[in-house]
Amino acid sequence: MTTSVQRRALRLLADTSRGRTVADMLAHGFTNALLDRLARDGLAAIQPGTIRTGTRRITVIWVVITEAGQRALADKRPVR
């Protein structure tokens, strides 16, 4: 069962097909501990990647929702 904060994070991740950067998630008020828990519970995956800004490539860490995260988000049971 997911908490309301976890559901909020999963909803944000579900809004985009390629995920969001850890920096973006932190800017939305989520903690590294929460992101780690989502990954540990199999609800999200954390993976390195790059983005291009102009002529520069920047290494970032992506967070993407998993199928299990999609199922948890669709689960209508009350949160703790």
C-alpha positions as CSV (number, residue, x, y, z in Angstrom):
1,M,0.0,0.0,0.0
2,T,1.3,3.4,-0.9
3,T,1.2,6.6,1.2
4,S,-0.3,9.8,-0.1
5,V,3.1,11.3,-0.7
6,Q,4.2,8.3,-2.7
7,R,1.0,8.5,-4.8
8,R,1.7,12.2,-5.4
9,A,5.2,11.3,-6.6
10,L,3.9,8.5,-8.8
11,R,1.3,10.7,-10.4
12,L,4.0,13.2,-11.3
13,L,6.1,10.4,-12.8
14,A,3.2,9.0,-14.7
15,D,2.6,12.4,-16.4
16,T,5.6,11.9,-18.6
17,S,6.7,8.9,-20.7
18,R,10.4,9.3,-20.1
19,G,10.4,10.1,-16.4
20,R,11.8,13.1,-14.5
21,T,15.2,13.9,-13.2
22,V,16.0,13.5,-9.6
23,A,16.7,17.2,-9.5
24,D,13.1,17.9,-10.8
25,M,11.6,15.6,-8.2
26,L,13.6,17.3,-5.4
27,A,12.4,20.7,-6.7
28,H,8.8,19.4,-6.3
29,G,9.5,18.7,-2.6
30,F,10.2,15.0,-2.7
31,T,13.2,13.6,-0.7
32,N,16.0,11.3,-1.8
33,A,14.8,8.9,0.8
34,L,11.3,8.8,-0.8
35,L,12.8,8.2,-4.2
36,D,15.0,5.5,-2.9
37,R,12.0,3.8,-1.2
38,L,10.0,3.9,-4.4
39,A,12.9,2.3,-6.2
40,R,13.4,-0.3,-3.5
41,D,9.7,-1.2,-3.5
42,G,9.8,-1.6,-7.3
43,L,7.4,1.3,-7.9
44,A,10.0,3.4,-9.8
45,A,13.3,2.9,-11.4
46,I,16.4,5.1,-11.1
47,Q,18.8,5.2,-13.9
48,P,21.6,7.4,-15.2
49,G,21.2,9.3,-18.5
50,T,22.0,12.5,-20.3
51,I,20.2,15.5,-21.6
52,R,21.2,18.0,-24.1
53,T,21.1,21.8,-23.4
54,G,22.2,23.7,-26.5
55,T,25.6,22.2,-27.4
56,R,26.3,20.6,-24.0
57,R,25.4,17.2,-22.8
58,I,24.7,16.9,-19.0
59,T,24.7,13.7,-17.0
60,V,21.5,13.4,-14.9
61,I,19.7,10.7,-12.9
62,W,16.3,9.8,-14.2
63,V,13.4,8.5,-12.2
64,V,10.7,6.5,-14.1
65,I,7.5,4.9,-13.0
66,T,7.4,1.1,-13.4
67,E,4.5,-1.1,-14.3
68,A,4.2,-1.9,-10.6
69,G,4.0,1.8,-9.9
70,Q,1.3,2.2,-12.5
71,R,-0.7,-0.6,-10.8
72,A,-0.2,1.0,-7.3
73,L,-1.4,4.3,-8.7
74,A,-4.5,2.7,-10.1
75,D,-5.2,0.9,-6.8
76,K,-8.1,2.8,-5.1
77,R,-7.5,1.4,-1.6
78,P,-7.1,4.0,1.1
79,V,-3.6,5.2,1.9
80,R,-1.9,5.0,5.3
